[in-house]
Amino acid sequence: MPAFKPDMSLCEVLTKFGDNDRCRAYLESLRWPDKVTCPKCLSEKISHIRDRHQYDCDSCRYQFSVTAGTIFHDSHLPLTKWFATVYLMCESRKGVSANQIKRMMGISYKTAWYLCHRIRAAMKAVNCEPLSGTVEMDETYIGGKVHGTRSWHKRHSNKEVVIGIRQRGGELRFFHAEDAKSGTLAKYVKENLSGDVDVVVTDELPAYHKALGELDARHQTVCHSAGEYVRGDIYTNTVESAFSLLKRGIIGSWHKISAKHLPAYLDEMSFRFNNRKNEFLFRDTLLKMIESGNVEYKELTSESSAA
């Protein structure tokens, strides 16, 4: 098995994981660091079927491989291309498009699109701890404008709402919301903010006061409409910088995102942002892919066309 070291370059990844056997060996070391275990009955009485790169459980007779029950399940794509795509998605700060993966990997657009979405599914955060300390909360709008009207609401009527919550010195979280009304905002406050948060900083949108409920006593605002952006330690600049990175990703890399799949792109962007200082991001992403179940193509395309 190739030794892993932090901060590997693309050339090093391609060299160390240059064939499927090396990739498979590395996945096995991540999934079973001590001993191969049957995923069905958890027995350690396992026989190796070398010719098929599979294992046979001596207890329940279940045959399995290292990719069984993972994001890699039933994929006919070489593991080398999986590894290269994971690296590119982890190291591209503004994301990488399926069209770019198609060209670089020499695969069809459909395969590249499905590949990227399966990796994004593994990046989705689960069981997140409530945010505390100083927390910034803001909203932004994704999508094109309706021209021919001076009304702000009409010009933004076809946009999607994204809520951003960021703990200073901590995590960033993005959410695709139905609207920016107090009831909707209150749901994200309840699910993501700790009751002992020090201060919550937002802009002057009136809905935040009602949404914060008991936390409103620790609520500070900056009035952007009056040209105020910083008042001592009161600002929303850190969450707004994350919004800026998201929008540059949409404009410069993805170009177009459907409302249906917007949450997946938000998961990818926030995962990469929160792990921007993680030297083992490539390894940790592979670990999440091993721990995540497979996502079927029909599940991704069941309601609307992909972006």
C-alpha positions as a Markdown table, in Angstrom:
| # | Residue | x | y | z |
|---|---|---|---|---|
| 1 | Met | 0.0 | 0.0 | 0.0 |
| 2 | Pro | 1.4 | 3.5 | -0.9 |
| 3 | Ala | 2.3 | 5.6 | 2.1 |
| 4 | Phe | 0.1 | 8.7 | 2.5 |
| 5 | Lys | 1.6 | 12.0 | 3.3 |
| 6 | Pro | -0.2 | 15.4 | 3.8 |
| 7 | Asp | -0.3 | 18.1 | 1.2 |
| 8 | Met | 0.2 | 15.8 | -1.7 |
| 9 | Ser | 0.4 | 17.4 | -5.2 |
| 10 | Leu | -1.6 | 16.1 | -8.1 |
| 11 | Cys | 1.5 | 14.6 | -9.6 |
| 12 | Glu | 2.2 | 12.7 | -6.3 |
| 13 | Val | -1.4 | 11.4 | -6.2 |
| 14 | Leu | -1.2 | 10.2 | -9.7 |
| 15 | Thr | 2.1 | 8.5 | -9.0 |
| 16 | Lys | 1.1 | 6.9 | -5.7 |
| 17 | Phe | -2.3 | 5.8 | -6.9 |
| 18 | Gly | -1.4 | 5.1 | -10.5 |
| 19 | Asp | -3.3 | 1.8 | -10.8 |
| 20 | Asn | -6.5 | 0.3 | -9.5 |
| 21 | Asp | -4.7 | -2.2 | -7.2 |
| 22 | Arg | -2.9 | 0.6 | -5.3 |
| 23 | Cys | -6.2 | 2.5 | -5.0 |
| 24 | Arg | -8.0 | -0.6 | -3.8 |
| 25 | Ala | -5.3 | -1.3 | -1.2 |
| 26 | Tyr | -5.5 | 2.2 | 0.1 |
| 27 | Leu | -9.3 | 2.0 | 0.4 |
| 28 | Glu | -8.9 | -1.3 | 2.3 |
| 29 | Ser | -6.5 | 0.3 | 4.7 |
| 30 | Leu | -8.9 | 3.1 | 5.4 |
| 31 | Arg | -12.0 | 0.9 | 5.7 |
| 32 | Trp | -10.3 | -1.9 | 7.7 |
| 33 | Pro | -7.3 | -0.4 | 9.5 |
| 34 | Asp | -7.0 | -3.5 | 11.8 |
| 35 | Lys | -8.7 | -6.5 | 10.2 |
| 36 | Val | -11.2 | -7.1 | 7.3 |
| 37 | Thr | -14.7 | -7.4 | 8.7 |
| 38 | Cys | -17.9 | -8.6 | 7.0 |
| 39 | Pro | -20.2 | -5.6 | 6.5 |
| 40 | Lys | -23.2 | -7.9 | 6.9 |
| 41 | Cys | -22.6 | -9.9 | 10.1 |
| 42 | Leu | -19.4 | -8.1 | 11.3 |
| 43 | Ser | -17.5 | -11.4 | 11.5 |
| 44 | Glu | -13.7 | -11.4 | 11.2 |
| 45 | Lys | -13.6 | -14.9 | 9.7 |
| 46 | Ile | -12.9 | -13.9 | 6.2 |
| 47 | Ser | -11.4 | -15.6 | 3.1 |
| 48 | His | -9.8 | -13.6 | 0.3 |
| 49 | Ile | -10.9 | -14.3 | -3.3 |
| 50 | Arg | -7.8 | -13.0 | -5.0 |
| 51 | Asp | -8.9 | -13.4 | -8.6 |
| 52 | Arg | -12.0 | -11.2 | -8.1 |
| 53 | His | -10.6 | -8.7 | -5.6 |
| 54 | Gln | -13.4 | -9.8 | -3.2 |
| 55 | Tyr | -13.8 | -11.4 | 0.2 |
| 56 | Asp | -16.0 | -14.3 | 1.4 |
| 57 | Cys | -17.4 | -14.3 | 4.9 |
| 58 | Asp | -16.9 | -17.8 | 6.4 |
| 59 | Ser | -19.8 | -17.1 | 8.9 |
| 60 | Cys | -22.7 | -15.9 | 6.6 |
| 61 | Arg | -21.1 | -16.7 | 3.2 |
| 62 | Tyr | -21.6 | -13.1 | 2.1 |
| 63 | Gln | -19.2 | -12.0 | -0.7 |
| 64 | Phe | -18.1 | -8.4 | -0.7 |
| 65 | Ser | -15.3 | -6.1 | -1.9 |
| 66 | Val | -13.9 | -2.9 | -0.3 |
| 67 | Thr | -16.4 | -0.8 | -2.3 |
| 68 | Ala | -19.5 | -2.7 | -1.3 |
| 69 | Gly | -22.0 | -0.5 | 0.4 |
| 70 | Thr | -20.0 | 2.7 | -0.2 |
| 71 | Ile | -20.2 | 5.6 | -2.7 |
| 72 | Phe | -18.0 | 3.5 | -5.0 |
| 73 | His | -20.6 | 0.7 | -5.1 |
| 74 | Asp | -21.5 | -0.6 | -8.6 |
| 75 | Ser | -19.2 | 1.9 | -10.3 |
| 76 | His | -17.5 | 0.7 | -13.5 |
| 77 | Leu | -15.2 | 3.7 | -13.5 |
| 78 | Pro | -11.5 | 3.0 | -12.7 |
| 79 | Leu | -10.6 | 3.9 | -9.1 |
| 80 | Thr | -7.7 | 5.9 | -10.5 |
| 81 | Lys | -10.2 | 8.3 | -12.1 |
| 82 | Trp | -12.2 | 8.4 | -8.8 |
| 83 | Phe | -9.1 | 9.3 | -6.9 |
| 84 | Ala | -8.0 | 12.0 | -9.4 |
| 85 | Thr | -11.5 | 13.6 | -9.4 |
| 86 | Val | -11.6 | 13.6 | -5.6 |
| 87 | Tyr | -8.3 | 15.4 | -5.5 |
| 88 | Leu | -9.4 | 18.0 | -8.0 |
| 89 | Met | -12.6 | 18.7 | -6.2 |
| 90 | Cys | -10.8 | 19.0 | -2.9 |
| 91 | Glu | -8.1 | 21.3 | -4.1 |
| 92 | Ser | -10.2 | 23.6 | -6.4 |
| 93 | Arg | -11.2 | 26.5 | -4.1 |
| 94 | Lys | -14.0 | 27.6 | -6.5 |
| 95 | Gly | -15.0 | 24.1 | -7.5 |
| 96 | Val | -14.6 | 22.3 | -10.7 |
| 97 | Ser | -17.3 | 21.7 | -13.3 |
| 98 | Ala | -18.4 | 18.3 | -14.6 |
| 99 | Asn | -17.4 | 19.5 | -18.1 |
| 100 | Gln | -13.9 | 20.1 | -16.9 |
| 101 | Ile | -13.8 | 16.6 | -15.3 |
| 102 | Lys | -15.1 | 15.2 | -18.5 |
| 103 | Arg | -12.2 | 16.7 | -20.5 |
| 104 | Met | -9.5 | 15.8 | -17.9 |
| 105 | Met | -10.7 | 12.2 | -17.2 |
| 106 | Gly | -11.6 | 11.4 | -20.8 |
| 107 | Ile | -15.2 | 10.3 | -19.9 |
| 108 | Ser | -18.7 | 11.3 | -20.9 |
| 109 | Tyr | -20.4 | 14.3 | -19.4 |
| 110 | Lys | -23.1 | 12.0 | -17.9 |
| 111 | Thr | -20.4 | 10.0 | -16.1 |
| 112 | Ala | -18.6 | 13.1 | -15.0 |
| 113 | Trp | -21.7 | 14.7 | -13.7 |
| 114 | Tyr | -22.8 | 11.6 | -11.8 |
| 115 | Leu | -19.2 | 11.1 | -10.4 |
| 116 | Cys | -19.1 | 14.7 | -9.0 |
| 117 | His | -22.5 | 14.4 | -7.4 |
| 118 | Arg | -21.6 | 11.2 | -5.7 |
| 119 | Ile | -18.5 | 12.9 | -4.2 |
| 120 | Arg | -20.7 | 15.9 | -3.1 |
| 121 | Ala | -23.1 | 13.5 | -1.4 |
| 122 | Ala | -20.3 | 12.2 | 0.7 |
| 123 | Met | -19.2 | 15.7 | 1.6 |
| 124 | Lys | -22.5 | 16.5 | 3.2 |
| 125 | Ala | -22.1 | 17.3 | 6.9 |
| 126 | Val | -24.1 | 15.3 | 9.4 |
| 127 | Asn | -24.7 | 15.6 | 13.2 |
| 128 | Cys | -23.2 | 19.1 | 13.3 |
| 129 | Glu | -22.5 | 20.6 | 16.8 |
| 130 | Pro | -24.3 | 23.9 | 17.5 |
| 131 | Leu | -22.3 | 27.0 | 16.8 |
| 132 | Ser | -21.3 | 29.3 | 19.7 |
| 133 | Gly | -19.1 | 32.3 | 20.4 |
| 134 | Thr | -19.5 | 35.1 | 17.9 |
| 135 | Val | -21.8 | 34.0 | 15.0 |
| 136 | Glu | -22.5 | 35.8 | 11.8 |
| 137 | Met | -25.7 | 35.2 | 9.9 |
| 138 | Asp | -26.7 | 36.6 | 6.5 |
| 139 | Glu | -28.7 | 35.8 | 3.4 |
| 140 | Thr | -27.9 | 36.1 | -0.3 |
| 141 | Tyr | -29.7 | 35.4 | -3.6 |
| 142 | Ile | -28.5 | 33.1 | -6.3 |
| 143 | Gly | -29.7 | 33.3 | -9.9 |
| 144 | Gly | -30.4 | 35.8 | -12.7 |
| 145 | Lys | -32.3 | 39.0 | -12.4 |
| 146 | Val | -35.7 | 39.8 | -14.1 |
| 147 | His | -35.1 | 42.9 | -16.2 |
| 148 | Gly | -37.6 | 45.6 | -17.2 |
| 149 | Thr | -38.8 | 46.4 | -13.7 |
| 150 | Arg | -37.5 | 48.8 | -10.9 |
| 151 | Ser | -39.0 | 46.7 | -8.1 |
| 152 | Trp | -36.3 | 44.9 | -6.1 |
| 153 | His | -38.7 | 42.0 | -5.3 |
| 154 | Lys | -39.7 | 41.5 | -9.0 |
| 155 | Arg | -36.1 | 41.7 | -10.2 |
| 156 | His | -35.2 | 39.0 | -7.7 |
| 157 | Ser | -38.3 | 36.9 | -8.0 |
| 158 | Asn | -36.5 | 34.0 | -9.8 |
| 159 | Lys | -33.6 | 33.9 | -7.4 |
| 160 | Glu | -32.9 | 31.2 | -4.9 |
| 161 | Val | -32.3 | 32.1 | -1.2 |
| 162 | Val | -29.1 | 30.9 | 0.5 |
| 163 | Ile | -28.7 | 31.4 | 4.2 |
| 164 | Gly | -25.1 | 31.5 | 5.5 |
| 165 | Ile | -24.1 | 31.0 | 9.2 |
| 166 | Arg | -20.5 | 31.3 | 10.2 |
| 167 | Gln | -18.9 | 31.0 | 13.6 |
| 168 | Arg | -15.8 | 33.2 | 13.8 |
| 169 | Gly | -12.8 | 30.9 | 14.1 |
| 170 | Gly | -15.2 | 28.0 | 13.5 |
| 171 | Glu | -17.5 | 26.4 | 10.9 |
| 172 | Leu | -19.4 | 27.8 | 7.9 |
| 173 | Arg | -22.8 | 26.4 | 7.0 |
| 174 | Phe | -24.8 | 27.1 | 3.9 |
| 175 | Phe | -28.5 | 26.4 | 3.4 |
| 176 | His | -30.9 | 26.6 | 0.5 |
| 177 | Ala | -34.0 | 28.3 | 2.0 |
| 178 | Glu | -37.5 | 28.9 | 0.7 |
| 179 | Asp | -37.3 | 32.5 | 1.7 |
| 180 | Ala | -35.8 | 34.9 | 4.2 |
| 181 | Lys | -38.8 | 35.4 | 6.3 |
| 182 | Ser | -38.6 | 35.2 | 10.1 |
| 183 | Gly | -40.2 | 31.7 | 10.4 |
| 184 | Thr | -37.7 | 30.3 | 7.9 |
| 185 | Leu | -34.7 | 32.0 | 9.6 |
| 186 | Ala | -35.9 | 30.8 | 13.0 |
| 187 | Lys | -35.7 | 27.2 | 11.9 |
| 188 | Tyr | -32.0 | 27.6 | 11.0 |
| 189 | Val | -31.3 | 29.5 | 14.2 |
| 190 | Lys | -32.8 | 26.7 | 16.3 |
| 191 | Glu | -31.0 | 23.9 | 14.4 |
| 192 | Asn | -27.6 | 25.6 | 14.3 |
| 193 | Leu | -27.0 | 28.1 | 17.1 |
| 194 | Ser | -26.2 | 27.2 | 20.7 |
| 195 | Gly | -28.2 | 28.7 | 23.5 |
| 196 | Asp | -25.0 | 30.1 | 25.1 |
| 197 | Val | -23.8 | 32.0 | 21.9 |
| 198 | Asp | -22.0 | 35.2 | 22.9 |
| 199 | Val | -23.3 | 37.4 | 20.1 |
| 200 | Val | -25.2 | 37.0 | 16.8 |
| 201 | Val | -24.3 | 39.6 | 14.1 |
| 202 | Thr | -26.6 | 40.2 | 11.1 |
| 203 | Asp | -27.5 | 43.0 | 8.7 |
| 204 | Glu | -30.5 | 45.2 | 9.3 |
| 205 | Leu | -33.2 | 42.8 | 7.9 |
| 206 | Pro | -36.1 | 43.1 | 10.4 |
| 207 | Ala | -36.9 | 39.3 | 10.2 |
| 208 | Tyr | -33.8 | 38.5 | 12.2 |
| 209 | His | -35.2 | 40.1 | 15.4 |
| 210 | Lys | -38.2 | 37.7 | 15.5 |
| 211 | Ala | -36.2 | 34.7 | 14.2 |
| 212 | Leu | -33.6 | 34.9 | 17.0 |
| 213 | Gly | -36.2 | 34.8 | 19.8 |
| 214 | Glu | -34.5 | 34.6 | 23.2 |
| 215 | Leu | -31.1 | 35.2 | 21.5 |
| 216 | Asp | -32.2 | 38.6 | 20.3 |
| 217 | Ala | -30.8 | 40.1 | 23.5 |
| 218 | Arg | -27.4 | 39.2 | 22.2 |
| 219 | His | -28.2 | 40.4 | 18.7 |
| 220 | Gln | -26.1 | 43.1 | 17.0 |
| 221 | Thr | -26.7 | 44.5 | 13.5 |
| 222 | Val | -24.8 | 46.5 | 10.9 |
| 223 | Cys | -26.8 | 48.8 | 8.7 |
| 224 | His | -25.6 | 48.3 | 5.1 |
| 225 | Ser | -28.2 | 50.5 | 3.6 |
| 226 | Ala | -26.7 | 53.4 | 5.6 |
| 227 | Gly | -23.2 | 52.6 | 4.4 |
| 228 | Glu | -22.2 | 50.9 | 7.7 |
| 229 | Tyr | -20.2 | 47.7 | 7.3 |
| 230 | Val | -18.0 | 47.6 | 10.4 |
| 231 | Arg | -18.6 | 48.9 | 13.9 |
| 232 | Gly | -15.7 | 47.6 | 16.1 |
| 233 | Asp | -16.1 | 43.9 | 16.3 |
| 234 | Ile | -19.6 | 44.0 | 14.8 |
| 235 | Tyr | -19.6 | 43.0 | 11.1 |
| 236 | Thr | -20.7 | 40.3 | 8.8 |
| 237 | Asn | -17.6 | 40.4 | 6.6 |
| 238 | Thr | -16.5 | 36.8 | 7.2 |
| 239 | Val | -19.8 | 35.2 | 6.1 |
| 240 | Glu | -20.0 | 37.6 | 3.2 |
| 241 | Ser | -16.5 | 36.6 | 2.1 |
| 242 | Ala | -17.8 | 33.0 | 2.0 |
| 243 | Phe | -20.7 | 34.1 | -0.1 |
| 244 | Ser | -18.3 | 35.8 | -2.5 |
| 245 | Leu | -16.3 | 32.6 | -2.9 |
| 246 | Leu | -19.6 | 30.7 | -3.6 |
| 247 | Lys | -20.7 | 33.2 | -6.3 |
| 248 | Arg | -17.3 | 33.1 | -7.9 |
| 249 | Gly | -17.6 | 29.3 | -8.0 |
| 250 | Ile | -21.0 | 29.6 | -9.7 |
| 251 | Ile | -19.9 | 32.3 | -12.2 |
| 252 | Gly | -16.4 | 31.0 | -12.9 |
| 253 | Ser | -16.7 | 27.2 | -12.6 |
| 254 | Trp | -20.2 | 25.8 | -12.5 |
| 255 | His | -21.8 | 28.6 | -14.6 |
| 256 | Lys | -25.3 | 27.3 | -13.9 |
| 257 | Ile | -26.9 | 25.4 | -11.0 |
| 258 | Ser | -30.5 | 24.1 | -10.8 |
| 259 | Ala | -32.5 | 24.8 | -7.7 |
| 260 | Lys | -32.9 | 21.1 | -7.2 |
| 261 | His | -29.1 | 20.5 | -6.9 |
| 262 | Leu | -28.1 | 23.8 | -5.3 |
| 263 | Pro | -27.9 | 22.1 | -1.8 |
| 264 | Ala | -25.3 | 19.7 | -3.1 |
| 265 | Tyr | -23.1 | 22.5 | -4.3 |
| 266 | Leu | -23.6 | 24.3 | -1.0 |
| 267 | Asp | -22.5 | 21.1 | 0.8 |
| 268 | Glu | -19.4 | 20.9 | -1.3 |
| 269 | Met | -18.4 | 24.5 | -0.9 |
| 270 | Ser | -18.9 | 24.6 | 2.9 |
| 271 | Phe | -17.1 | 21.2 | 3.3 |
| 272 | Arg | -14.1 | 22.5 | 1.4 |
| 273 | Phe | -14.1 | 25.8 | 3.1 |
| 274 | Asn | -14.3 | 24.2 | 6.6 |
| 275 | Asn | -11.4 | 21.9 | 5.7 |
| 276 | Arg | -9.2 | 24.5 | 3.9 |
| 277 | Lys | -6.5 | 24.1 | 6.5 |
| 278 | Asn | -6.8 | 20.3 | 6.7 |
| 279 | Glu | -3.6 | 18.7 | 5.5 |
| 280 | Phe | -5.3 | 15.4 | 5.2 |
| 281 | Leu | -8.4 | 16.6 | 3.2 |
| 282 | Phe | -7.9 | 14.1 | 0.4 |
| 283 | Arg | -7.7 | 11.2 | 2.8 |
| 284 | Asp | -10.6 | 12.4 | 4.9 |
| 285 | Thr | -12.8 | 12.8 | 1.9 |
| 286 | Leu | -12.1 | 9.2 | 0.9 |
| 287 | Leu | -13.0 | 8.2 | 4.4 |
| 288 | Lys | -16.4 | 9.9 | 4.1 |
| 289 | Met | -17.0 | 8.3 | 0.8 |
| 290 | Ile | -16.4 | 4.9 | 2.3 |
| 291 | Glu | -18.8 | 5.7 | 5.1 |
| 292 | Ser | -21.5 | 7.0 | 2.8 |
| 293 | Gly | -24.0 | 4.8 | 1.0 |
| 294 | Asn | -24.4 | 4.8 | -2.8 |
| 295 | Val | -26.5 | 7.5 | -4.6 |
| 296 | Glu | -28.3 | 6.1 | -7.6 |
| 297 | Tyr | -28.4 | 8.1 | -10.9 |
| 298 | Lys | -32.2 | 7.9 | -11.1 |
| 299 | Glu | -32.4 | 9.4 | -7.6 |
| 300 | Leu | -30.5 | 12.5 | -8.8 |
| 301 | Thr | -32.5 | 12.9 | -12.0 |
| 302 | Ser | -36.0 | 11.9 | -10.8 |
| 303 | Glu | -37.6 | 15.3 | -10.8 |
| 304 | Ser | -35.8 | 17.7 | -13.0 |
| 305 | Ser | -32.8 | 18.0 | -15.4 |
| 306 | Ala | -29.4 | 18.3 | -13.9 |
| 307 | Ala | -27.2 | 21.4 | -13.6 |
